[in-house]
Amino acid sequence: MNEILIKTIVEAIQDKKGKDIVSLDLSKMDGAICSHFVVCNADSTTQVAAIADSIEEKLYLQLHESPWRVEGKQTGLWVAMDYIDVVVHIFQSELRDYYKLEELWADAPMQRYEYEE
């Protein structure tokens, strides 16, 4: 199920032209709060919010999945969407560079996704 969830999340991000999309497999990492992170960034707070809305809508319509919790939509700087086993992080570009989330989990297997028209 995680593969389908991640694939649908990535498609929703691509629909709104999210950048530098990666998924991190945390399933074998000690101390991980979930099995996967999906991370991307956007150039504006408006685009961050649009990506979050796209993910929420697409996952509900296609998979009948709703997030357990969503944080950060108010500011649009960093939105975290918790789908229990998969957590999505949507950053404004400068914040992603600052927090370097992928470096914190550098030992986790990473999958990069190309932008698709």
MMTF fields as JSON, N, C-alpha, C and O atoms, coordinates in Angstrom:
{
  "mmtfVersion": "1.0.0",
  "mmtfProducer": "UNKNOWN",
  "numBonds": 467,
  "numAtoms": 468,
  "numGroups": 117,
  "numChains": 1,
  "numModels": 1,
  "chainsPerModel": [1],
  "groupsPerChain": [117],
  "chainIdList": ["A"],
  "bondAtomList": [4, 2, 8, 6, 12, 10, 16, 14, 20, 18, 24, 22, 28, 26, 32, 30, 36, 34, 40, 38, 44, 42, 48, 46, 52, 50, 56, 54, 60, 58, 64, 62, 68, 66, 72, 70, 76, 74, 80, 78, 84, 82, 88, 86, 92, 90, 96, 94, 100, 98, 104, 102, 108, 106, 112, 110, 116, 114, 120, 118, 124, 122, 128, 126, 132, 130, 136, 134, 140, 138, 144, 142, 148, 146, 152, 150, 156, 154, 160, 158, 164, 162, 168, 166, 172, 170, 176, 174, 180, 178, 184, 182, 188, 186, 192, 190, 196, 194, 200, 198, 204, 202, 208, 206, 212, 210, 216, 214, 220, 218, 224, 222, 228, 226, 232, 230, 236, 234, 240, 238, 244, 242, 248, 246, 252, 250, 256, 254, 260, 258, 264, 262, 268, 266, 272, 270, 276, 274, 280, 278, 284, 282, 288, 286, 292, 290, 296, 294, 300, 298, 304, 302, 308, 306, 312, 310, 316, 314, 320, 318, 324, 322, 328, 326, 332, 330, 336, 334, 340, 338, 344, 342, 348, 346, 352, 350, 356, 354, 360, 358, 364, 362, 368, 366, 372, 370, 376, 374, 380, 378, 384, 382, 388, 386, 392, 390, 396, 394, 400, 398, 404, 402, 408, 406, 412, 410, 416, 414, 420, 418, 424, 422, 428, 426, 432, 430, 436, 434, 440, 438, 444, 442, 448, 446, 452, 450, 456, 454, 460, 458, 464, 462],
  "bondOrderList": [1, 1, 1, 1, 1, 1, 1, 1, 1, 1, 1, 1, 1, 1, 1, 1, 1, 1, 1, 1, 1, 1, 1, 1, 1, 1, 1, 1, 1, 1, 1, 1, 1, 1, 1, 1, 1, 1, 1, 1, 1, 1, 1, 1, 1, 1, 1, 1, 1, 1, 1, 1, 1, 1, 1, 1, 1, 1, 1, 1, 1, 1, 1, 1, 1, 1, 1, 1, 1, 1, 1, 1, 1, 1, 1, 1, 1, 1, 1, 1, 1, 1, 1, 1, 1, 1, 1, 1, 1, 1, 1, 1, 1, 1, 1, 1, 1, 1, 1, 1, 1, 1, 1, 1, 1, 1, 1, 1, 1, 1, 1, 1, 1, 1, 1, 1],
  "groupList": [{"groupName": "MET", "atomNameList": ["N", "CA", "C", "O"], "elementList": ["N", "C", "C", "O"], "formalChargeList": [0, 0, 0, 0], "bondAtomList": [1, 0, 2, 1, 3, 2], "bondOrderList": [1, 1, 2], "singleLetterCode": "M", "chemCompType": "L-PEPTIDE LINKING"}, {"groupName": "ASN", "atomNameList": ["N", "CA", "C", "O"], "elementList": ["N", "C", "C", "O"], "formalChargeList": [0, 0, 0, 0], "bondAtomList": [1, 0, 2, 1, 3, 2], "bondOrderList": [1, 1, 2], "singleLetterCode": "N", "chemCompType": "L-PEPTIDE LINKING"}, {"groupName": "GLU", "atomNameList": ["N", "CA", "C", "O"], "elementList": ["N", "C", "C", "O"], "formalChargeList": [0, 0, 0, 0], "bondAtomList": [1, 0, 2, 1, 3, 2], "bondOrderList": [1, 1, 2], "singleLetterCode": "E", "chemCompType": "L-PEPTIDE LINKING"}, {"groupName": "ILE", "atomNameList": ["N", "CA", "C", "O"], "elementList": ["N", "C", "C", "O"], "formalChargeList": [0, 0, 0, 0], "bondAtomList": [1, 0, 2, 1, 3, 2], "bondOrderList": [1, 1, 2], "singleLetterCode": "I", "chemCompType": "L-PEPTIDE LINKING"}, {"groupName": "LEU", "atomNameList": ["N", "CA", "C", "O"], "elementList": ["N", "C", "C", "O"], "formalChargeList": [0, 0, 0, 0], "bondAtomList": [1, 0, 2, 1, 3, 2], "bondOrderList": [1, 1, 2], "singleLetterCode": "L", "chemCompType": "L-PEPTIDE LINKING"}, {"groupName": "LYS", "atomNameList": ["N", "CA", "C", "O"], "elementList": ["N", "C", "C", "O"], "formalChargeList": [0, 0, 0, 0], "bondAtomList": [1, 0, 2, 1, 3, 2], "bondOrderList": [1, 1, 2], "singleLetterCode": "K", "chemCompType": "L-PEPTIDE LINKING"}, {"groupName": "THR", "atomNameList": ["N", "CA", "C", "O"], "elementList": ["N", "C", "C", "O"], "formalChargeList": [0, 0, 0, 0], "bondAtomList": [1, 0, 2, 1, 3, 2], "bondOrderList": [1, 1, 2], "singleLetterCode": "T", "chemCompType": "L-PEPTIDE LINKING"}, {"groupName": "VAL", "atomNameList": ["N", "CA", "C", "O"], "elementList": ["N", "C", "C", "O"], "formalChargeList": [0, 0, 0, 0], "bondAtomList": [1, 0, 2, 1, 3, 2], "bondOrderList": [1, 1, 2], "singleLetterCode": "V", "chemCompType": "L-PEPTIDE LINKING"}, {"groupName": "ALA", "atomNameList": ["N", "CA", "C", "O"], "elementList": ["N", "C", "C", "O"], "formalChargeList": [0, 0, 0, 0], "bondAtomList": [1, 0, 2, 1, 3, 2], "bondOrderList": [1, 1, 2], "singleLetterCode": "A", "chemCompType": "L-PEPTIDE LINKING"}, {"groupName": "GLN", "atomNameList": ["N", "CA", "C", "O"], "elementList": ["N", "C", "C", "O"], "formalChargeList": [0, 0, 0, 0], "bondAtomList": [1, 0, 2, 1, 3, 2], "bondOrderList": [1, 1, 2], "singleLetterCode": "Q", "chemCompType": "L-PEPTIDE LINKING"}, {"groupName": "ASP", "atomNameList": ["N", "CA", "C", "O"], "elementList": ["N", "C", "C", "O"], "formalChargeList": [0, 0, 0, 0], "bondAtomList": [1, 0, 2, 1, 3, 2], "bondOrderList": [1, 1, 2], "singleLetterCode": "D", "chemCompType": "L-PEPTIDE LINKING"}, {"groupName": "GLY", "atomNameList": ["N", "CA", "C", "O"], "elementList": ["N", "C", "C", "O"], "formalChargeList": [0, 0, 0, 0], "bondAtomList": [1, 0, 2, 1, 3, 2], "bondOrderList": [1, 1, 2], "singleLetterCode": "G", "chemCompType": "PEPTIDE LINKING"}, {"groupName": "SER", "atomNameList": ["N", "CA", "C", "O"], "elementList": ["N", "C", "C", "O"], "formalChargeList": [0, 0, 0, 0], "bondAtomList": [1, 0, 2, 1, 3, 2], "bondOrderList": [1, 1, 2], "singleLetterCode": "S", "chemCompType": "L-PEPTIDE LINKING"}, {"groupName": "CYS", "atomNameList": ["N", "CA", "C", "O"], "elementList": ["N", "C", "C", "O"], "formalChargeList": [0, 0, 0, 0], "bondAtomList": [1, 0, 2, 1, 3, 2], "bondOrderList": [1, 1, 2], "singleLetterCode": "C", "chemCompType": "L-PEPTIDE LINKING"}, {"groupName": "HIS", "atomNameList": ["N", "CA", "C", "O"], "elementList": ["N", "C", "C", "O"], "formalChargeList": [0, 0, 0, 0], "bondAtomList": [1, 0, 2, 1, 3, 2], "bondOrderList": [1, 1, 2], "singleLetterCode": "H", "chemCompType": "L-PEPTIDE LINKING"}, {"groupName": "PHE", "atomNameList": ["N", "CA", "C", "O"], "elementList": ["N", "C", "C", "O"], "formalChargeList": [0, 0, 0, 0], "bondAtomList": [1, 0, 2, 1, 3, 2], "bondOrderList": [1, 1, 2], "singleLetterCode": "F", "chemCompType": "L-PEPTIDE LINKING"}, {"groupName": "TYR", "atomNameList": ["N", "CA", "C", "O"], "elementList": ["N", "C", "C", "O"], "formalChargeList": [0, 0, 0, 0], "bondAtomList": [1, 0, 2, 1, 3, 2], "bondOrderList": [1, 1, 2], "singleLetterCode": "Y", "chemCompType": "L-PEPTIDE LINKING"}, {"groupName": "PRO", "atomNameList": ["N", "CA", "C", "O"], "elementList": ["N", "C", "C", "O"], "formalChargeList": [0, 0, 0, 0], "bondAtomList": [1, 0, 2, 1, 3, 2], "bondOrderList": [1, 1, 2], "singleLetterCode": "P", "chemCompType": "L-PEPTIDE LINKING"}, {"groupName": "TRP", "atomNameList": ["N", "CA", "C", "O"], "elementList": ["N", "C", "C", "O"], "formalChargeList": [0, 0, 0, 0], "bondAtomList": [1, 0, 2, 1, 3, 2], "bondOrderList": [1, 1, 2], "singleLetterCode": "W", "chemCompType": "L-PEPTIDE LINKING"}, {"groupName": "ARG", "atomNameList": ["N", "CA", "C", "O"], "elementList": ["N", "C", "C", "O"], "formalChargeList": [0, 0, 0, 0], "bondAtomList": [1, 0, 2, 1, 3, 2], "bondOrderList": [1, 1, 2], "singleLetterCode": "R", "chemCompType": "L-PEPTIDE LINKING"}],
  "groupTypeList": [0, 1, 2, 3, 4, 3, 5, 6, 3, 7, 2, 8, 3, 9, 10, 5, 5, 11, 5, 10, 3, 7, 12, 4, 10, 4, 12, 5, 0, 10, 11, 8, 3, 13, 12, 14, 15, 7, 7, 13, 1, 8, 10, 12, 6, 6, 9, 7, 8, 8, 3, 8, 10, 12, 3, 2, 2, 5, 4, 16, 4, 9, 4, 14, 2, 12, 17, 18, 19, 7, 2, 11, 5, 9, 6, 11, 4, 18, 7, 8, 0, 10, 16, 3, 10, 7, 7, 7, 14, 3, 15, 9, 12, 2, 4, 19, 10, 16, 16, 5, 4, 2, 2, 4, 18, 8, 10, 8, 17, 0, 9, 19, 16, 2, 16, 2, 2],
  "groupIdList": [1, 2, 3, 4, 5, 6, 7, 8, 9, 10, 11, 12, 13, 14, 15, 16, 17, 18, 19, 20, 21, 22, 23, 24, 25, 26, 27, 28, 29, 30, 31, 32, 33, 34, 35, 36, 37, 38, 39, 40, 41, 42, 43, 44, 45, 46, 47, 48, 49, 50, 51, 52, 53, 54, 55, 56, 57, 58, 59, 60, 61, 62, 63, 64, 65, 66, 67, 68, 69, 70, 71, 72, 73, 74, 75, 76, 77, 78, 79, 80, 81, 82, 83, 84, 85, 86, 87, 88, 89, 90, 91, 92, 93, 94, 95, 96, 97, 98, 99, 100, 101, 102, 103, 104, 105, 106, 107, 108, 109, 110, 111, 112, 113, 114, 115, 116, 117],
  "secStructList": [7, 2, 2, 2, 2, 2, 2, 2, 2, 2, 2, 2, 2, 2, 2, 6, 6, 7, 3, 3, 3, 3, 3, 3, 3, 7, 6, 6, 1, 6, 6, 7, 1, 1, 1, 3, 3, 3, 3, 3, 3, 3, 1, 1, 2, 2, 2, 2, 2, 2, 2, 2, 2, 2, 2, 2, 2, 2, 2, 2, 2, 2, 2, 7, 7, 7, 7, 1, 3, 3, 3, 7, 6, 6, 6, 7, 1, 3, 3, 3, 3, 3, 3, 6, 6, 3, 3, 3, 3, 3, 3, 3, 2, 2, 2, 2, 2, 2, 2, 7, 2, 2, 2, 2, 6, 6, 6, 1, 7, 3, 3, 3, 3, 7, 7, 7, 7],
  "xCoordList": [0.819, 0.0, 0.858, 0.493, 2.01, 2.864, 3.325, 3.436, 3.599, 4.064, 2.999, 3.306, 1.745, 0.641, 0.438, 0.217, 0.514, 0.372, 1.467, 1.185, 2.701, 3.831, 3.693, 3.905, 3.341, 3.178, 2.112, 2.297, 1.015, -0.072, 0.35, 0.009, 1.086, 1.604, 2.536, 2.422, 3.453, 4.4, 3.656, 4.001, 2.649, 1.854, 1.169, 1.124, 0.642, -0.029, 0.963, 0.632, 2.176, 3.228, 3.602, 3.727, 3.781, 4.13, 3.038, 3.334, 1.772, 0.652, 0.782, 0.343, 1.385, 1.535, 2.977, 3.368, 3.761, 5.129, 6.059, 6.922, 5.871, 6.8, 8.183, 8.32, 9.195, 10.581, 11.314, 10.966, 12.349, 13.283, 12.55, 12.78, 11.676, 10.873, 11.713, 12.316, 11.745, 12.436, 11.583, 10.777, 11.776, 11.2, 12.352, 13.304, 12.247, 13.246, 12.601, 11.539, 13.239, 12.743, 13.346, 14.522, 12.524, 12.982, 12.622, 12.825, 12.092, 11.542, 12.566, 12.191, 13.823, 14.843, 15.707, 16.752, 15.265, 16.031, 15.541, 14.345, 16.468, 16.117, 15.612, 16.193, 14.544, 14.02, 13.134, 12.669, 12.89, 12.038, 10.583, 10.113, 9.881, 8.487, 7.501, 6.311, 7.994, 7.152, 8.041, 9.254, 7.442, 8.256, 8.836, 9.859, 8.197, 8.691, 8.45, 7.448, 9.378, 9.197, 9.116, 9.835, 8.256, 8.293, 8.569, 7.875, 9.584, 10.033, 10.061, 10.476, 9.608, 9.703, 9.784, 9.677, 9.973, 9.955, 9.26, 9.037, 8.926, 8.221, 8.762, 9.372, 8.533, 9.129, 8.323, 8.83, 7.086, 6.274, 5.366, 5.115, 4.884, 3.952, 2.647, 2.005, 2.263, 1.056, 1.215, 0.291, 2.388, 2.63, 2.721, 2.24, 3.33, 3.385, 1.969, 1.676, 1.092, -0.3, -1.018, -1.806, -0.759, -1.403, -0.976, -1.794, 0.289, 0.779, 0.093, -0.354, 0.009, -0.649, -2.109, -2.594, -2.8, -4.201, -4.32, -5.232, -3.396, -3.403, -3.218, -3.906, -2.292, -2.056, -3.307, -3.758, -3.856, -5.041, -6.197, -6.854, -6.435, -7.546, -7.321, -8.218, -6.134, -5.858, -5.895, -6.432, -5.328, -5.332, -6.738, -7.075, -7.56, -8.933, -9.747, -10.466, -9.626, -10.422, -10.003, -10.856, -8.695, -8.226, -8.104, -8.364, -7.705, -7.42, -8.291, -8.179, -9.152, -10.006, -9.16, -9.541, -8.007, -7.1, -7.14, -7.086, -7.234, -7.153, -5.98, -5.657, -5.34, -4.208, -4.684, -5.759, -3.866, -4.161, -3.987, -4.735, -2.984, -2.707, -1.973, -1.176, -2.241, -1.541, -1.1, -1.902, 0.171, 0.711, 1.397, 2.018, 1.287, 2.04, 1.308, 1.861, 0.069, -0.662, -0.919, -1.049, -0.99, -1.284, -0.215, -0.53, 1.054, 2.143, 2.599, 3.057, 2.479, 2.91, 4.416, 4.91, 5.146, 6.611, 7.1, 8.027, 6.463, 6.8, 5.532, 5.081, 4.966, 3.762, 4.169, 4.85, 3.744, 3.948, 2.577, 1.657, 2.465, 1.209, 1.458, 2.282, 0.746, 0.968, -0.088, -1.262, 0.363, -0.5, -0.105, -0.144, 0.274, 0.669, 1.981, 3.02, 1.939, 3.15, 4.009, 5.203, 3.406, 4.113, 3.876, 2.734, 4.965, 4.862, 5.42, 6.525, 4.641, 5.027, 5.505, 4.86, 6.651, 7.208, 7.28, 7.966, 6.565, 6.566, 7.186, 6.601, 8.358, 9.093, 9.049, 8.968, 9.104, 9.489, 10.988, 11.704, 11.47, 12.822, 13.92, 14.794, 13.891, 14.944, 14.961, 16.028, 13.781, 13.717, 14.23, 14.847, 13.985, 14.512, 16.04, 16.681, 16.608, 18.067, 18.586, 19.664, 17.829, 18.251, 18.165, 19.111, 17.05, 16.846, 17.527, 17.858, 17.739, 18.467, 17.965, 18.743, 16.668, 16.02, 16.625, 16.804, 16.94, 17.517, 18.851, 19.183, 19.622, 20.924, 20.768, 21.635, 19.675, 19.431, 19.198, 19.47, 18.69, 18.4, 19.261, 18.782, 20.524, 21.423, 21.629, 21.939, 21.464, 21.649, 20.431, 20.511, 19.329, 18.104, 18.171, 18.634, 17.715, 17.642, 16.741, 15.664, 17.208, 16.485, 16.095, 16.867, 14.875, 14.378, 14.104, 13.371, 14.685, 14.421, 13.388, 13.346, 12.555, 11.526, 11.734, 11.904, 11.715, 11.878, 10.559, 9.478, 10.68, 9.479, 8.837, 9.523, 7.538, 6.807, 5.775, 5.042, 5.715, 4.699, 3.333, 2.347],
  "yCoordList": [-1.209, 0.0, 1.267, 2.265, 1.227, 2.415, 2.842, 4.036, 1.856, 2.191, 2.971, 3.945, 2.534, 3.219, 4.61, 5.577, 4.703, 5.994, 6.953, 8.099, 6.489, 7.34, 7.754, 8.918, 6.812, 7.114, 8.199, 9.115, 8.091, 9.067, 10.422, 11.456, 10.431, 11.681, 12.358, 13.56, 11.594, 12.148, 12.73, 13.812, 12.032, 12.543, 13.862, 14.784, 13.949, 15.181, 16.333, 17.469, 16.041, 17.073, 17.511, 18.705, 16.549, 16.86, 17.677, 18.541, 17.409, 18.162, 19.657, 20.478, 20.008, 21.418, 21.903, 22.921, 21.147, 21.525, 21.665, 22.542, 20.78, 20.735, 20.332, 19.652, 20.75, 20.545, 19.548, 19.344, 18.928, 18.062, 17.061, 17.016, 16.268, 15.306, 14.073, 13.476, 13.699, 12.478, 11.746, 12.35, 10.434, 9.663, 8.975, 8.505, 8.928, 8.28, 7.078, 7.191, 5.928, 4.703, 4.6, 4.276, 4.881, 4.889, 3.599, 3.492, 2.627, 1.429, 0.641, -0.056, 0.737, -0.003, 0.914, 0.497, 2.156, 3.134, 3.169, 3.298, 3.054, 3.167, 4.577, 5.558, 4.67, 5.956, 6.661, 7.77, 6.048, 6.68, 6.661, 5.681, 7.754, 7.873, 7.308, 7.187, 6.962, 6.416, 5.584, 5.517, 4.954, 4.121, 4.904, 4.504, 6.025, 6.814, 8.304, 8.709, 9.101, 10.54, 10.791, 10.158, 11.701, 12.249, 13.734, 14.41, 14.243, 15.626, 16.32, 15.744, 17.58, 18.4, 19.859, 20.187, 20.723, 22.15, 22.919, 22.404, 24.168, 25.057, 26.469, 26.778, 27.313, 28.66, 29.706, 30.798, 29.399, 30.396, 29.714, 28.512, 30.487, 29.943, 29.514, 28.556, 30.221, 29.859, 28.488, 27.675, 28.229, 26.937, 25.824, 24.716, 26.101, 25.113, 24.697, 23.506, 25.68, 25.387, 24.639, 23.734, 25.0, 24.331, 22.863, 21.996, 22.587, 21.207, 20.417, 19.292, 20.995, 20.321, 20.018, 18.917, 20.984, 20.783, 19.687, 18.862, 19.686, 18.684, 17.279, 16.347, 17.125, 15.824, 15.362, 14.228, 16.262, 15.908, 15.474, 14.466, 16.231, 15.942, 14.634, 13.795, 14.461, 13.279, 11.999, 10.984, 12.042, 10.852, 10.499, 9.321, 11.511, 11.227, 10.662, 9.675, 11.295, 10.858, 9.483, 8.668, 9.218, 7.966, 6.822, 5.668, 7.141, 6.071, 6.129, 5.269, 7.133, 7.334, 7.484, 7.013, 8.145, 8.393, 9.866, 10.736, 10.136, 11.496, 11.573, 10.589, 12.726, 12.828, 12.758, 13.25, 12.141, 12.106, 13.506, 13.934, 14.204, 15.554, 16.342, 15.778, 17.646, 18.55, 19.763, 20.378, 20.1, 21.265, 22.201, 21.746, 23.495, 24.484, 25.137, 26.014, 24.727, 25.322, 26.817, 27.574, 27.227, 28.626, 29.553, 30.623, 29.136, 29.997, 29.638, 30.504, 28.371, 27.934, 27.895, 27.858, 27.902, 27.835, 26.389, 26.027, 25.565, 24.147, 23.435, 23.605, 22.644, 21.884, 20.431, 19.838, 19.868, 18.447, 17.778, 18.213, 16.71, 15.978, 14.554, 13.84, 14.142, 12.845, 11.847, 11.945, 10.885, 9.789, 8.5, 7.415, 8.628, 7.567, 6.901, 7.127, 6.088, 5.386, 6.237, 5.979, 7.251, 8.143, 9.576, 9.994, 10.328, 11.739, 12.56, 12.307, 13.543, 14.4, 15.734, 16.329, 16.196, 17.504, 18.36, 18.015, 19.48, 20.416, 21.715, 22.408, 22.03, 23.199, 24.327, 24.092, 25.562, 26.653, 26.462, 26.083, 26.714, 26.325, 26.729, 25.918, 27.958, 28.415, 27.606, 27.322, 27.239, 26.469, 25.048, 24.486, 24.472, 23.124, 23.152, 22.267, 24.167, 24.313, 24.508, 24.022, 25.211, 25.496, 24.249, 23.946, 23.533, 22.399, 21.106, 20.255, 20.954, 19.794, 18.465, 17.656, 18.272, 17.093, 15.793, 14.847, 15.74, 14.516, 14.166, 12.989, 15.187, 14.92, 14.302, 13.55, 14.615, 14.011, 12.515, 11.766, 12.081, 10.674, 10.176, 9.441, 10.575, 10.29, 8.793, 8.393, 7.96, 6.521, 5.824, 4.652, 6.523, 5.93, 5.847, 6.783, 4.738, 4.654, 5.765, 6.027, 6.415, 7.556, 7.27, 6.707, 7.673, 7.588, 9.005, 9.75, 9.381, 10.696, 10.545, 9.527, 11.575, 11.546, 12.735, 13.873, 12.441, 13.482, 14.233, 13.693, 15.473, 16.247, 15.701, 15.448, 15.521, 15.039, 16.047, 16.584, 16.305, 17.247, 16.605, 17.223],
  "zCoordList": [0.0, 0.0, 0.0, -0.621, 0.703, 0.739, -0.643, -0.922, -1.528, -2.875, -3.64, -4.326, -3.516, -4.199, -3.604, -4.332, -2.292, -1.609, -2.069, -2.417, -2.072, -2.474, -3.936, -4.276, -4.794, -6.229, -6.43, -7.232, -5.709, -5.835, -5.285, -5.861, -4.182, -3.613, -4.613, -4.853, -5.194, -6.167, -7.367, -7.842, -7.856, -8.983, -8.621, -9.435, -7.412, -6.97, -6.882, -7.221, -6.428, -6.369, -7.779, -8.05, -8.674, -10.059, -10.74, -11.566, -10.4, -10.965, -10.696, -11.501, -9.566, -9.172, -9.322, -8.752, -10.105, -10.448, -9.248, -9.217, -8.249, -7.125, -7.608, -8.624, -6.883, -7.314, -6.424, -5.261, -7.012, -6.284, -5.39, -4.182, -5.984, -5.234, -4.923, -5.815, -3.639, -3.222, -2.199, -1.492, -2.135, -1.03, -0.312, -0.936, 0.987, 1.831, 2.486, 3.098, 2.36, 2.983, 4.375, 4.536, 5.376, 6.77, 7.497, 8.707, 6.775, 7.411, 8.227, 9.17, 7.89, 8.63, 9.51, 10.009, 9.693, 10.465, 11.919, 12.177, 12.846, 14.269, 14.556, 14.092, 15.314, 15.742, 14.733, 14.996, 13.592, 12.584, 13.04, 13.619, 12.771, 13.195, 12.179, 12.468, 10.989, 9.933, 9.012, 9.212, 8.009, 7.121, 5.949, 5.393, 5.557, 4.431, 4.646, 5.236, 4.161, 3.989, 2.488, 1.714, 2.075, 0.731, 0.911, 1.67, 0.215, 0.399, -0.953, -1.959, -0.954, -2.16, -1.739, -0.558, -2.718, -2.41, -3.525, -4.621, -3.212, -4.131, -3.938, -2.914, -4.928, -4.907, -4.147, -3.891, -3.782, -3.08, -2.067, -2.151, -1.119, -0.128, -0.809, -0.38, -1.862, -2.61, -3.249, -3.22, -3.826, -4.455, -3.413, -3.653, -2.259, -1.173, -0.792, -0.681, -0.592, -0.221, -1.342, -1.068, -2.599, -3.731, -3.813, -4.12, -3.542, -3.538, -2.423, -2.646, -1.234, -0.113, -0.452, -0.191, -1.027, -1.414, -2.474, -2.424, -3.429, -4.497, -3.933, -4.347, -2.991, -2.359, -1.624, -1.782, -0.818, -0.034, -0.944, -0.683, -1.996, -2.904, -3.659, -3.73, -4.218, -5.039, -4.199, -4.642, -2.99, -2.145, -1.689, -1.569, -1.432, -1.02, -2.187, -2.03, -3.353, -4.51, -5.021, -5.37, -5.069, -5.665, -4.667, -5.007, -3.428, -2.464, -1.209, -0.336, -1.117, 0.066, 1.332, 2.404, 1.194, 2.313, 2.681, 1.812, 3.96, 4.476, 5.435, 6.1, 5.513, 6.441, 7.886, 8.229, 8.715, 10.143, 10.722, 11.601, 10.208, 10.693, 9.615, 8.865, 9.536, 8.619, 9.422, 10.124, 9.316, 10.03, 9.041, 8.081, 9.272, 8.513, 7.36, 6.697, 7.107, 5.982, 6.192, 5.23, 7.447, 7.751, 7.175, 6.655, 7.27, 6.797, 5.392, 4.647, 5.027, 3.701, 3.529, 2.403, 4.626, 4.542, 4.559, 3.834, 5.397, 5.506, 5.953, 7.085, 5.067, 5.39, 5.597, 4.761, 6.723, 7.008, 7.012, 7.704, 6.222, 6.102, 6.575, 6.004, 7.616, 8.239, 7.777, 8.134, 6.973, 6.533, 7.263, 6.682, 8.533, 9.455, 9.024, 9.644, 7.973, 7.528, 6.601, 6.446, 5.986, 5.064, 5.521, 5.712, 5.696, 6.057, 4.897, 4.418, 4.456, 3.34, 3.896, 4.759, 3.385, 3.763, 2.504, 1.541, 2.525, 1.404, 1.917, 2.75, 1.419, 1.883, 0.863, -0.343, 1.369, 0.501, 0.273, 1.201, -0.929, -1.337, -0.349, -0.043, 0.151, 1.059, 2.363, 2.906, 2.859, 4.105, 3.913, 4.817, 2.765, 2.514, 2.531, 3.098, 1.908, 1.919, 3.341, 3.682, 4.163, 5.535, 6.429, 7.157, 6.379, 7.288, 6.829, 7.656, 5.52, 4.995, 5.584, 6.09, 5.503, 6.078, 5.565, 6.333, 4.288, 3.723, 4.368, 4.51, 4.762, 5.384, 6.774, 7.219, 7.455, 8.764, 8.658, 9.597, 7.499, 7.249, 6.088, 5.224, 6.071, 4.945, 4.704, 3.581, 5.733, 5.575, 4.964, 4.593, 4.859, 4.322, 2.797, 2.145, 2.231, 0.765, 0.224, 0.759, -0.856, -1.422, -2.865, -3.641, -3.2, -4.577, -5.056, -4.406, -6.186, -6.781, -7.896, -8.587, -8.059, -9.084, -10.017, -9.58, -11.292, -12.297, -12.475, -12.242, -12.888, -13.19, -14.456, -15.447, -14.425, -15.598, -16.015, -15.185, -17.303, -17.84, -17.796, -18.198]
}
